């Protein structure tokens, strides 16, 4: 198909304004959503979304038709089923789309949806590349669309508490932040399987889309796509983006200044391409952040409290995911279902910022605190639906999602180039590094080379 023919066959750009949309979607009107990508995560979030009052999914789309048809079990038998997302964007009966495809499709579908007058909930990471993330922001702003990035930490009450503690100065000066994602996929990971005929009901050509054309392999399909550079960015984009978004929120920043990374695929013996150990150091204004991804050990790091519930933990001693904020008055260790404050034994700074080296240490040290939270995806869904009605910005609007996702992409680019990179956040480009700049985007396969 020629590019001009593709544009003609794609959904037309409409000019629905926020004002007219408000009139169409009243406070008590039923919200109709379309799920594009009916796999595990898409289905999980869609069911939470549908639990919000006056919300239903009336369209289901997946390149693997059995997935879309199977989603009728929870969406209802009246939901329309599609294999081509462009047909979904043509539906006047759909108010917003929920994009839960592999990463390499996020931007194309989201941009086209915005141009078609649809609001968008797009799963993390926001986009496959930094350039594509910026394209989503531009399309959302140009078309006055409500867009929510699936970074549900933003909706978690306990992270708002962590933000208040740090930004109020109670933790003292925070100059070092540690972020980690650990798991043990050794020795065989996703394994090695031979190419095979395309399964019945799968549009493999559409699945590949902008990615290079390759024979069908089940490890490139469904959940394992995240271990191939053609479709995703590995652990750092899959899980690290959540953590980076939290760091941005609680530290009040939105971009690093420099990035260095090292790692490799050492222990996992499969056909995946991502490093199974990755260490990235980010320099932010006023503090350093260290990120660690490890797929050959699930212990993780951070202090543990007996009886406390930790996200992803399988035993009594592991803490596989989290962030740690090291302040002069104490340390906060947190994950998506809670946080703990550990007093600093040698604290010497008052909470008001002044110092008195002769005062007792207790004058400065934070009190111990343990707060058990919970996953906030349901709250995140409710925020999206509320904003569809009010036309206000979502709590994880695309600019926020883009800047947090960019941190993960910057880590991967530093890993690929093997050198220290200097980042100009205003220009969204590297300083004096043309080779690194080429990795800010990809060469998409026609006819999907639209961004």
Sine and cosine of phi, psi and omega as CSV:
sin_phi,cos_phi,sin_psi,cos_psi,sin_omega,cos_omega
0.00,0.00,0.76,-0.65,0.03,-1.00
-0.96,0.28,0.40,-0.92,-0.04,-1.00
-0.84,0.54,-0.69,0.72,-0.02,-1.00
-0.89,0.45,-0.64,0.77,0.02,-1.00
-0.92,0.40,-0.60,0.80,0.02,-1.00
-0.89,0.46,-0.71,0.70,-0.01,-1.00
-0.88,0.48,-0.63,0.77,0.02,-1.00
-0.92,0.40,-0.60,0.80,-0.05,-1.00
-0.99,0.15,-0.27,0.96,0.05,-1.00
-0.97,0.25,0.28,-0.96,-0.02,-1.00
-0.89,0.45,0.59,-0.81,-0.05,-1.00
-0.96,0.27,0.51,-0.86,0.07,-1.00
-0.97,0.25,0.75,-0.67,0.03,-1.00
-0.90,-0.45,0.24,-0.97,-0.12,-0.99
-0.86,-0.50,0.55,0.84,0.05,-1.00
-0.86,0.51,0.79,-0.61,-0.01,-1.00
-1.00,-0.05,0.25,-0.97,0.03,-1.00
-0.88,0.48,-0.57,0.82,-0.02,-1.00
-0.91,0.41,-0.77,0.64,-0.02,-1.00
-0.92,0.39,-0.54,0.84,0.01,-1.00
-0.92,0.39,-0.62,0.79,0.05,-1.00
-0.86,0.51,-0.61,0.79,0.00,-1.00
-0.93,0.36,-0.58,0.81,0.00,-1.00
-0.94,0.33,-0.67,0.74,-0.08,-1.00
-0.95,-0.32,1.00,0.05,-0.01,-1.00
-0.97,0.26,0.10,-1.00,-0.08,-1.00
-0.87,0.49,-0.50,0.86,-0.05,-1.00
-0.94,-0.34,0.06,1.00,0.00,-1.00
-0.95,0.30,0.48,-0.88,0.02,-1.00
-0.97,0.23,0.73,-0.68,0.03,-1.00
-1.00,-0.02,0.78,-0.62,0.00,-1.00
-0.94,-0.33,0.85,-0.53,-0.04,-1.00
-0.91,-0.42,0.39,-0.92,0.12,-0.99
-0.86,-0.52,0.76,-0.64,0.07,-1.00
-1.00,-0.09,0.86,-0.52,0.05,-1.00
-0.93,-0.37,0.97,-0.22,-0.13,-0.99
0.96,-0.29,1.00,0.01,-0.17,-0.99
-0.99,-0.17,0.60,0.80,0.03,-1.00
-0.99,0.11,-0.36,-0.93,-0.11,-0.99
-0.88,0.48,-0.83,0.56,-0.04,-1.00
-0.93,0.38,-0.66,0.75,0.02,-1.00
-0.85,0.53,-0.71,0.71,0.00,-1.00
-0.91,0.41,-0.67,0.74,-0.01,-1.00
-0.86,0.51,-0.75,0.66,-0.02,-1.00
-0.94,0.33,-0.62,0.79,-0.01,-1.00
-0.87,0.49,-0.62,0.79,0.01,-1.00
-0.93,0.38,-0.56,0.83,0.09,-1.00
-0.94,0.34,-0.62,0.78,0.03,-1.00
-0.90,0.44,-0.68,0.74,-0.05,-1.00
-0.94,0.33,-0.29,0.96,0.06,-1.00
-0.97,0.25,-0.27,0.96,0.09,-1.00
-0.93,0.36,0.70,-0.71,-0.03,-1.00
-0.81,0.58,0.64,-0.77,0.06,-1.00
0.88,0.47,0.65,0.76,0.05,-1.00
-0.77,-0.64,0.69,-0.73,0.10,-1.00
-0.52,-0.85,0.45,-0.89,0.11,-0.99
-0.99,-0.13,0.91,-0.42,0.00,-1.00
-0.96,-0.29,0.05,1.00,0.05,-1.00
-0.57,-0.82,0.68,-0.74,-0.04,-1.00
-0.76,-0.66,0.77,-0.64,-0.08,-1.00
-0.69,-0.72,0.72,-0.69,0.07,-1.00
-0.37,-0.93,0.64,-0.77,0.03,-1.00
-0.91,0.41,-0.39,0.92,0.11,-0.99
-0.99,-0.15,0.99,-0.16,-0.18,-0.98
-0.82,0.57,-0.62,0.78,0.04,-1.00
-0.84,0.54,-0.53,0.85,0.05,-1.00
-0.90,0.44,-0.73,0.68,-0.01,-1.00
-0.91,0.42,-0.69,0.72,0.00,-1.00
-0.91,0.41,-0.60,0.80,0.01,-1.00
-0.92,0.40,-0.46,0.89,-0.01,-1.00
-0.93,0.37,-0.26,0.96,0.06,-1.00
-0.89,0.45,-0.34,0.94,-0.01,-1.00
-0.87,0.49,-0.55,0.83,0.03,-1.00
-0.95,-0.30,-0.46,0.89,-0.02,-1.00
-0.99,0.14,-0.46,0.89,-0.04,-1.00
0.92,-0.39,0.53,-0.85,-0.09,-1.00
-0.93,0.37,-0.29,0.96,-0.02,-1.00
-0.99,0.12,-0.17,0.98,0.01,-1.00
-0.91,0.42,0.72,-0.69,0.03,-1.00
-0.97,0.24,0.56,-0.83,-0.04,-1.00
-0.90,-0.43,0.70,-0.71,-0.03,-1.00
-0.68,-0.74,0.35,-0.94,0.08,-1.00
-0.92,-0.40,-0.27,0.96,-0.02,-1.00
-0.88,-0.47,0.89,-0.45,-0.08,-1.00
-0.89,0.45,-0.40,0.92,-0.02,-1.00
-0.90,0.44,-0.52,0.86,0.05,-1.00
-0.93,0.36,-0.53,0.85,0.05,-1.00
-0.91,0.41,-0.66,0.75,-0.04,-1.00
-0.92,0.38,-0.31,0.95,0.04,-1.00
-0.99,0.13,-0.17,0.98,-0.07,-1.00
-0.98,0.22,0.86,-0.51,0.07,-1.00
-0.95,0.31,-0.32,0.95,-0.03,-1.00
-0.99,0.17,-0.07,1.00,-0.01,-1.00
-0.97,-0.23,0.82,-0.57,0.01,-1.00
-1.00,0.06,-0.59,0.80,-0.06,-1.00
-0.48,-0.88,0.41,-0.91,0.03,-1.00
-0.91,-0.41,0.55,-0.83,0.04,-1.00
-0.93,-0.38,0.95,-0.31,-0.10,-1.00
-1.00,-0.06,0.93,-0.38,-0.02,-1.00
-0.75,-0.66,0.60,0.80,0.03,-1.00
-0.99,0.12,0.10,-1.00,0.23,-0.97
-0.84,0.54,0.39,-0.92,-0.16,-0.99
-0.83,0.56,-0.59,0.80,-0.13,-0.99
-0.92,0.38,-0.16,0.99,0.03,-1.00
-0.97,-0.22,-0.22,0.98,-0.15,-0.99
-0.80,0.60,-0.78,0.62,-0.13,-0.99
-0.94,0.35,-0.71,0.70,-0.04,-1.00
-0.86,0.52,-0.74,0.67,-0.02,-1.00
-0.92,0.39,-0.68,0.73,-0.04,-1.00
-0.90,0.43,-0.69,0.72,0.01,-1.00
-0.90,0.43,-0.71,0.70,0.01,-1.00
-0.90,0.43,-0.58,0.82,0.04,-1.00
-0.91,0.41,-0.70,0.72,0.05,-1.00
-0.87,0.49,-0.69,0.73,0.02,-1.00
-0.90,0.43,-0.42,0.91,0.01,-1.00
-1.00,0.01,0.09,1.00,0.03,-1.00
0.99,0.13,0.29,0.96,0.02,-1.00
-0.99,-0.16,0.60,-0.80,0.18,-0.98
-0.99,0.17,0.29,-0.96,-0.19,-0.98
-0.65,-0.76,0.73,-0.68,0.28,-0.96
-0.93,-0.37,0.90,-0.43,-0.05,-1.00
-0.88,-0.48,0.77,-0.64,-0.01,-1.00
-0.90,0.43,0.39,-0.92,0.11,-0.99
-0.96,0.27,0.37,-0.93,-0.23,0.97
-0.92,0.38,0.47,-0.88,-0.09,-1.00
-0.79,0.61,-0.68,0.74,-0.09,-1.00
-0.49,-0.87,0.24,-0.97,-0.02,-1.00
-0.96,0.29,-0.46,0.89,-0.03,-1.00
-0.58,-0.81,0.20,-0.98,0.01,-1.00
-0.92,0.40,-0.66,0.75,0.02,-1.00
-0.88,0.47,-0.65,0.76,-0.01,-1.00
-0.94,0.35,-0.56,0.83,0.07,-1.00
-0.89,0.46,-0.68,0.73,0.04,-1.00
-0.90,0.44,-0.56,0.83,0.01,-1.00
-0.90,0.44,-0.60,0.80,0.04,-1.00
-0.91,0.42,-0.70,0.71,0.02,-1.00
-0.85,0.52,-0.72,0.70,-0.02,-1.00
-0.89,0.46,-0.71,0.71,-0.02,-1.00
-0.91,0.42,-0.64,0.77,0.01,-1.00
-0.90,0.44,-0.70,0.71,-0.01,-1.00
-0.93,0.37,-0.68,0.73,-0.03,-1.00
-0.88,0.47,-0.61,0.79,-0.09,-1.00
-0.98,-0.20,0.14,0.99,0.01,-1.00
0.81,0.59,0.72,0.69,-0.03,-1.00
-0.99,-0.12,0.51,-0.86,0.14,-0.99
-1.00,0.02,0.86,-0.52,-0.03,-1.00
-0.76,-0.65,0.75,-0.66,0.06,-1.00
-0.89,-0.46,0.79,-0.61,0.14,-0.99
-1.00,0.07,0.65,-0.76,-0.05,-1.00
-0.97,0.26,0.80,0.60,0.06,-1.00
-0.95,-0.32,0.99,0.16,-0.20,-0.98
-0.94,0.34,-0.18,0.98,0.08,-1.00
-0.85,0.53,-0.51,0.86,-0.01,-1.00
-0.87,0.49,-0.43,0.90,-0.03,-1.00
-1.00,-0.08,0.02,1.00,-0.07,-1.00
-0.99,0.12,0.85,-0.53,0.01,-1.00
-0.85,0.53,-0.60,0.80,-0.06,-1.00
-0.94,0.35,-0.46,0.89,0.07,-1.00
-0.96,0.30,-0.50,0.87,0.10,-0.99
-0.90,0.43,-0.57,0.82,0.07,-1.00
-0.91,0.41,-0.68,0.73,0.04,-1.00
-0.88,0.48,-0.67,0.74,0.04,-1.00
-0.85,0.52,-0.70,0.71,-0.02,-1.00
-0.91,0.42,-0.66,0.75,-0.01,-1.00
-0.88,0.48,-0.72,0.69,-0.07,-1.00
-0.96,0.29,-0.73,0.69,-0.08,-1.00
-0.96,0.27,-0.33,0.95,0.07,-1.00
-0.99,0.17,-0.20,0.98,-0.02,-1.00
1.00,0.02,0.03,1.00,-0.04,-1.00
-0.88,0.47,-0.52,0.85,0.00,-1.00
-0.99,0.13,-0.07,1.00,-0.06,-1.00
1.00,0.09,-0.43,-0.90,0.03,-1.00
-0.99,0.14,0.86,-0.51,0.04,-1.00
-0.98,-0.18,0.95,-0.32,-0.07,-1.00
-0.92,-0.40,-0.11,0.99,0.01,-1.00
-0.60,-0.80,0.74,-0.67,0.03,-1.00
-0.80,-0.61,0.71,-0.71,0.02,-1.00
-0.88,-0.48,0.70,-0.71,-0.01,-1.00
-0.77,-0.63,0.64,-0.77,-0.03,-1.00
-0.51,-0.86,0.51,-0.86,0.14,-0.99
-0.68,-0.73,0.92,-0.39,-0.05,-1.00
-0.87,-0.49,0.56,-0.83,0.13,-0.99
-0.33,-0.95,0.32,-0.95,0.02,-1.00
-0.87,-0.49,0.96,-0.26,0.01,-1.00
-0.95,-0.32,0.18,0.98,0.00,-1.00
-0.96,0.28,0.37,-0.93,-0.05,1.00
-1.00,-0.02,-0.27,0.96,-0.22,-0.98
-0.94,-0.33,-0.07,1.00,0.08,-1.00
0.80,0.60,-0.82,-0.57,0.02,-1.00
-1.00,0.04,-0.02,1.00,0.03,-1.00
0.98,0.20,-0.08,-1.00,0.06,-1.00
-0.80,-0.59,0.85,-0.52,0.02,-1.00
-0.79,-0.61,0.47,-0.88,-0.01,-1.00
-0.98,0.18,0.41,-0.91,0.15,-0.99
-0.86,0.51,0.43,-0.90,-0.09,-1.00
-0.51,-0.86,0.20,-0.98,0.09,-1.00
-0.88,0.47,0.49,-0.87,0.01,-1.00
-0.92,0.40,0.78,-0.62,0.00,-1.00
-0.88,0.47,0.49,-0.87,0.05,-1.00
-0.88,0.48,0.70,-0.71,0.03,-1.00
1.00,-0.03,-0.05,1.00,0.00,-1.00
-0.96,-0.28,0.79,-0.61,0.14,-0.99
-1.00,-0.04,1.00,0.03,-0.09,-1.00
-0.91,0.42,-0.60,0.80,0.03,-1.00
-0.87,0.49,-0.68,0.74,0.02,-1.00
-0.95,0.32,-0.57,0.82,0.05,-1.00
-0.86,0.51,-0.73,0.69,-0.01,-1.00
-0.91,0.42,-0.70,0.72,0.05,-1.00
0.78,0.62,-0.89,-0.45,-0.04,-1.00
-0.97,0.25,-0.18,0.98,-0.02,-1.00
-0.98,0.19,0.32,-0.95,0.00,-1.00
-0.85,0.53,0.52,-0.85,0.01,-1.00
-0.98,0.22,0.83,-0.55,0.02,-1.00
-0.64,-0.77,0.35,-0.94,0.07,-1.00
-0.90,0.44,0.37,-0.93,0.02,-1.00
-0.91,0.41,0.71,-0.70,0.12,-0.99
-0.58,-0.82,0.79,-0.61,-0.13,-0.99
-0.89,0.45,-0.39,0.92,0.03,-1.00
-0.97,0.26,-0.28,0.96,0.09,-1.00
-1.00,0.00,-0.08,1.00,-0.07,-1.00
-0.94,-0.35,0.23,-0.97,0.06,-1.00
0.80,0.59,-0.66,-0.75,-0.22,-0.98
-0.95,0.31,-0.31,0.95,-0.12,-0.99
-1.00,0.03,-0.02,1.00,0.02,-1.00
-0.83,0.56,-0.46,0.89,-0.12,-0.99
-0.92,0.39,-0.16,0.99,0.00,-1.00
-0.99,-0.17,0.24,0.97,0.01,-1.00
-0.82,-0.57,0.73,-0.68,-0.05,-1.00
-0.88,0.47,-0.43,0.90,-0.02,-1.00
-0.90,0.43,-0.39,0.92,-0.14,-0.99
-0.83,-0.56,-0.29,0.96,-0.13,-0.99
-0.34,-0.94,-0.22,-0.98,-0.06,-1.00
-0.75,-0.66,0.25,0.97,0.06,-1.00
0.99,0.14,-0.30,-0.95,-0.09,-1.00
-0.85,0.52,-0.62,0.79,-0.10,-0.99
-0.92,0.40,-0.59,0.81,0.06,-1.00
-1.00,0.09,-0.50,0.87,-0.06,-1.00
-0.97,0.26,-0.70,0.72,-0.05,-1.00
-0.89,-0.46,-0.56,0.83,-0.03,-1.00
-0.88,0.47,-0.53,0.85,-0.03,-1.00
-0.85,0.52,-0.62,0.78,0.06,-1.00
-0.85,0.52,-0.72,0.70,-0.06,-1.00
-0.93,0.37,-0.68,0.74,0.01,-1.00
-0.89,0.45,-0.61,0.80,0.03,-1.00
-0.89,0.45,-0.63,0.77,0.04,-1.00
-0.91,0.41,-0.67,0.74,0.05,-1.00
-0.86,0.51,-0.70,0.71,0.03,-1.00
-0.87,0.50,-0.68,0.74,-0.02,-1.00
-0.90,0.44,-0.80,0.61,-0.14,-0.99
-0.98,0.20,-0.44,0.90,0.00,-1.00
-1.00,-0.07,-0.18,0.98,0.03,-1.00
0.94,0.33,0.62,0.79,0.01,-1.00
-0.80,-0.60,0.14,-0.99,0.04,-1.00
-0.59,-0.81,0.05,1.00,0.02,-1.00
-0.23,-0.97,0.61,-0.79,0.10,-0.99
-0.99,0.15,0.21,-0.98,0.05,-1.00
-0.98,-0.17,-0.64,0.77,0.02,-1.00
-0.69,-0.72,0.39,-0.92,-0.04,-1.00
-0.61,-0.79,0.72,-0.69,0.18,-0.98
-0.72,-0.69,0.52,-0.85,-0.05,-1.00
-0.50,-0.87,0.50,-0.87,0.10,-0.99
-0.51,-0.86,0.37,-0.93,-0.01,-1.00
0.31,-0.95,-0.22,-0.98,0.01,-1.00
0.07,-1.00,0.11,-0.99,0.07,-1.00
-0.98,-0.21,0.99,-0.16,-0.19,-0.98
-0.96,-0.26,-0.69,0.73,-0.21,-0.98
-0.92,-0.39,-0.49,0.87,-0.08,-1.00
-0.99,0.14,0.87,-0.48,-0.08,-1.00
-0.98,-0.19,0.99,0.15,0.01,-1.00
-0.56,-0.83,-0.26,-0.96,-0.04,-1.00
-0.99,-0.13,0.12,0.99,0.06,-1.00
-0.92,0.40,0.38,-0.93,-0.10,-1.00
-0.93,-0.38,-0.24,0.97,-0.11,-0.99
-0.99,0.17,0.41,-0.91,0.10,-1.00
-0.90,0.43,0.63,-0.78,0.09,-1.00
-1.00,-0.03,-0.14,0.99,0.19,-0.98
-0.70,-0.71,0.82,-0.57,-0.01,-1.00
-0.65,-0.76,0.79,-0.61,0.05,-1.00
-0.82,-0.57,0.82,-0.57,-0.04,-1.00
-0.82,-0.58,0.72,-0.69,0.08,-1.00
-0.93,-0.38,0.83,-0.56,0.01,-1.00
-0.92,-0.40,0.73,-0.69,0.13,-0.99
-0.98,-0.19,0.88,-0.47,0.08,-1.00
-0.96,-0.29,0.27,-0.96,0.10,-0.99
-0.87,0.49,0.94,-0.34,0.08,-1.00
1.00,-0.04,-0.12,0.99,0.02,-1.00
-0.34,-0.94,0.24,-0.97,0.05,-1.00
-0.92,-0.40,0.54,-0.84,0.08,-1.00
-0.80,-0.60,0.74,-0.67,0.06,-1.00
-0.93,-0.36,0.76,-0.65,0.06,-1.00
-0.89,-0.45,0.69,-0.73,0.04,-1.00
-0.76,-0.65,0.80,-0.60,0.15,-0.99
-0.88,-0.47,0.78,-0.63,-0.04,-1.00
-0.65,-0.76,0.85,-0.52,-0.02,-1.00
-0.94,-0.33,0.26,0.96,0.02,-1.00
-0.83,-0.55,0.23,0.97,0.05,-1.00
-0.32,-0.95,0.74,-0.67,-0.08,-1.00
-0.97,-0.23,0.18,0.98,-0.08,-1.00
-0.93,0.36,-0.69,0.72,-0.06,-1.00
0.97,0.25,-0.46,-0.89,-0.04,-1.00
-0.45,-0.89,-0.06,-1.00,0.00,-1.00
0.99,-0.14,0.44,-0.90,-0.01,-1.00
-0.96,0.26,0.62,-0.79,0.02,-1.00
-0.90,-0.44,0.51,-0.86,0.09,-1.00
-0.92,-0.40,0.80,-0.61,0.01,-1.00
-0.83,0.57,0.73,-0.68,0.04,-1.00
1.00,0.07,-0.11,0.99,-0.01,-1.00
-1.00,0.07,0.61,-0.79,-0.07,-1.00
-1.00,-0.01,0.83,-0.56,-0.04,-1.00
-0.90,-0.44,0.57,-0.82,-0.05,-1.00
-0.92,0.38,0.82,-0.57,0.07,-1.00
0.98,0.17,-0.03,1.00,-0.04,-1.00
-0.94,0.33,0.62,-0.78,0.00,-1.00
-0.90,-0.45,-0.10,0.99,0.00,-1.00
-0.67,-0.74,-0.36,-0.93,-0.04,-1.00
-0.98,-0.20,-0.02,1.00,-0.05,-1.00
-0.79,-0.61,-0.17,0.99,-0.07,-1.00
-1.00,0.00,0.50,-0.86,0.11,-0.99
-0.63,-0.78,0.99,0.17,-0.23,-0.97
-0.96,0.26,-0.32,0.95,-0.04,-1.00
-0.67,-0.74,0.57,-0.82,0.08,-1.00
0.31,-0.95,-0.05,-1.00,0.10,-0.99
-0.72,-0.70,0.52,-0.85,0.08,-1.00
-0.77,-0.64,0.76,-0.65,-0.01,-1.00
-0.91,-0.41,0.90,-0.43,-0.10,-0.99
-0.99,-0.17,0.95,-0.31,0.01,-1.00
-0.94,-0.34,0.23,-0.97,0.00,-1.00
-0.95,0.33,-0.28,0.96,0.02,-1.00
-0.96,-0.30,-0.14,0.99,-0.03,-1.00
0.18,-0.98,0.00,-1.00,0.00,-1.00
-0.78,-0.63,0.72,-0.70,0.12,-0.99
-0.95,-0.32,0.81,-0.59,0.10,-0.99
-0.89,-0.46,0.78,-0.62,-0.11,-0.99
-0.56,-0.83,0.32,-0.95,0.18,-0.98
-0.56,-0.83,-0.17,-0.98,-0.15,-0.99
-0.95,0.31,-0.12,0.99,0.02,-1.00
-0.84,-0.54,0.43,0.90,0.12,-0.99
0.44,-0.90,0.08,-1.00,0.06,-1.00
-0.50,-0.87,0.32,-0.95,0.04,-1.00
-0.70,-0.71,0.61,-0.79,0.11,-0.99
-0.95,-0.32,0.82,-0.58,0.03,-1.00
-0.93,-0.37,0.85,-0.53,-0.02,-1.00
-0.87,0.50,0.56,-0.83,0.05,-1.00
-1.00,0.07,0.88,-0.48,-0.07,-1.00
-0.86,0.51,-0.50,0.87,-0.09,-1.00
-0.92,-0.39,0.50,0.86,-0.05,-1.00
-0.87,0.49,0.69,-0.72,0.00,-1.00
-0.71,-0.71,0.19,0.98,-0.05,-1.00
-0.86,-0.50,0.76,-0.65,0.05,-1.00
-0.92,0.39,0.35,-0.94,0.01,-1.00
-0.93,0.36,-0.35,0.94,0.03,-1.00
-1.00,0.04,0.08,1.00,0.08,-1.00
0.99,-0.10,-0.27,0.96,0.02,-1.00
-0.99,0.13,0.23,-0.97,-0.04,-1.00
-0.79,-0.61,0.55,-0.84,0.13,-0.99
-0.53,-0.85,0.99,-0.15,-0.11,-0.99
-0.92,0.40,-0.22,0.98,0.00,-1.00
-1.00,-0.04,-0.15,0.99,-0.02,-1.00
-0.98,0.21,0.43,-0.91,0.05,-1.00
-0.87,0.49,0.54,-0.84,0.00,-1.00
-0.84,0.54,-0.56,0.83,-0.02,-1.00
-0.87,0.50,-0.32,0.95,0.02,-1.00
-0.89,0.45,-0.52,0.86,-0.11,-0.99
-0.96,-0.27,-0.54,0.84,-0.17,-0.99
-0.92,0.39,0.70,-0.72,0.09,-1.00
-0.95,0.32,0.50,-0.87,0.08,-1.00
-0.97,0.24,0.50,-0.87,0.07,-1.00
-0.91,0.42,0.59,-0.81,0.00,-1.00
-0.49,-0.87,0.63,-0.78,0.06,-1.00
-0.73,-0.68,0.84,-0.54,-0.02,-1.00
-0.82,-0.57,0.88,-0.47,0.05,-1.00
-1.00,0.00,0.88,-0.47,0.03,-1.00
-0.97,-0.25,-0.49,-0.87,0.02,-1.00
-0.36,-0.93,0.22,-0.98,0.09,-1.00
-0.89,0.45,0.65,-0.76,-0.14,-0.99
-0.92,-0.39,0.35,0.94,-0.04,-1.00
-0.87,0.50,-0.60,0.80,0.01,-1.00
-0.90,0.44,-0.62,0.79,0.05,-1.00
-0.92,0.39,-0.58,0.81,0.01,-1.00
-0.91,0.41,-0.66,0.75,0.05,-1.00
-0.89,0.45,-0.69,0.72,0.00,-1.00
-0.89,0.46,-0.61,0.79,0.04,-1.00
-0.89,0.45,-0.65,0.76,0.03,-1.00
-0.88,0.48,-0.74,0.67,-0.02,-1.00
-0.90,0.43,-0.65,0.76,0.04,-1.00
-0.86,0.51,-0.66,0.75,-0.02,-1.00
-0.96,0.29,-0.47,0.88,0.11,-0.99
-0.86,0.52,-0.60,0.80,-0.04,-1.00
-0.99,0.14,-0.66,0.75,-0.08,-1.00
-1.00,0.08,-0.35,0.94,-0.09,-1.00
0.92,0.39,0.34,0.94,0.10,-0.99
-0.99,0.11,0.26,-0.97,0.04,-1.00
-0.94,0.34,0.58,-0.81,0.04,-1.00
-0.96,0.27,0.24,-0.97,-0.02,-1.00
-0.94,0.34,-0.39,0.92,0.07,-1.00
-0.82,-0.58,0.86,0.52,-0.01,-1.00
-0.85,0.53,0.29,-0.96,-0.13,-0.99
-0.87,0.49,-0.52,0.85,0.04,-1.00
-0.89,0.45,-0.66,0.75,0.06,-1.00
-0.90,0.43,-0.75,0.66,0.00,-1.00
-0.88,0.48,-0.62,0.79,-0.01,-1.00
-0.91,0.42,-0.74,0.68,-0.07,-1.00
-0.93,0.36,-0.56,0.83,0.04,-1.00
-0.96,0.29,-0.64,0.77,0.05,-1.00
-0.91,0.42,-0.58,0.81,0.00,-1.00
-0.86,0.52,-0.55,0.84,0.00,-1.00
-0.86,0.50,-0.66,0.75,0.03,-1.00
-0.91,0.40,-0.70,0.71,0.02,-1.00
-0.88,0.47,-0.63,0.78,0.02,-1.00
-0.88,0.47,-0.62,0.78,0.05,-1.00
-0.89,0.46,-0.68,0.74,0.03,-1.00
-0.91,0.41,-0.63,0.78,0.01,-1.00
-0.92,0.40,-0.64,0.77,0.06,-1.00
-0.89,0.45,-0.62,0.78,0.05,-1.00
-0.90,0.44,-0.70,0.71,-0.04,-1.00
-0.93,0.38,-0.61,0.79,-0.02,-1.00
-0.99,0.12,-0.45,0.89,0.02,-1.00
0.96,0.29,0.43,0.90,0.01,-1.00
-0.58,-0.82,0.24,-0.97,0.03,-1.00
-0.94,0.33,0.78,-0.63,-0.03,-1.00
-0.92,-0.40,0.62,-0.78,0.07,-1.00
-0.96,-0.29,0.81,-0.58,-0.14,-0.99
-0.95,-0.31,0.80,-0.60,0.12,-0.99
-0.99,-0.15,0.99,-0.15,-0.09,-1.00
-0.92,0.40,-0.52,0.85,0.01,-1.00
-0.91,0.42,-0.69,0.73,0.02,-1.00
-1.00,0.04,-0.21,0.98,-0.11,-0.99
0.78,0.63,0.84,0.55,0.01,-1.00
-0.42,-0.91,0.35,-0.94,0.05,-1.00
-0.99,0.12,0.46,-0.89,0.01,-1.00
-1.00,0.05,0.90,-0.44,0.09,-1.00
0.82,0.57,0.72,0.69,0.05,-1.00
-0.54,-0.84,0.99,0.12,-0.07,-1.00
-0.91,0.42,-0.54,0.84,0.00,-1.00
-0.91,0.41,-0.68,0.73,0.04,-1.00
-0.92,0.39,-0.60,0.80,-0.02,-1.00
-0.88,0.47,-0.52,0.86,0.02,-1.00
-0.91,0.42,-0.37,0.93,-0.03,-1.00
-1.00,0.05,0.05,1.00,0.06,-1.00
-0.97,0.26,-0.24,0.97,0.01,-1.00
-0.59,-0.81,-0.03,-1.00,0.03,-1.00
-0.74,-0.67,0.28,-0.96,0.13,-0.99
-1.00,-0.06,0.98,-0.20,-0.07,-1.00
-0.98,0.20,0.51,-0.86,0.03,-1.00
-0.97,0.25,0.67,-0.74,0.04,-1.00
-0.92,0.40,0.55,-0.84,0.13,0.99
-1.00,-0.08,0.39,0.92,-0.11,-0.99
-0.99,-0.14,0.25,0.97,0.00,-1.00
-0.99,0.10,0.90,0.44,-0.13,-0.99
-0.97,-0.26,-0.13,0.99,-0.05,-1.00
-0.86,-0.51,0.00,0.00,0.00,0.00
